[in-house]
């Protein structure tokens, strides 16, 4: 079962990073997330396990 999101700033940072990855490349997305303080484990999950993304996440 997926946990409810409580950190809207983190959610927004992840979505900005996903948008950058879709518009440019993965490096750009990672850069955005790093600059916004997204934890490394979250970045790895977002990029390497897209099936675990929530319906509100950006999809490629």
Protein Blocks (a to p, Z undefined) as FASTA:
>chain_A
ZZddfblmlmmmmmmmmmmmmmmmmklmmmmmmmnopafklmmmmmmmmmlpcfkbccZZ
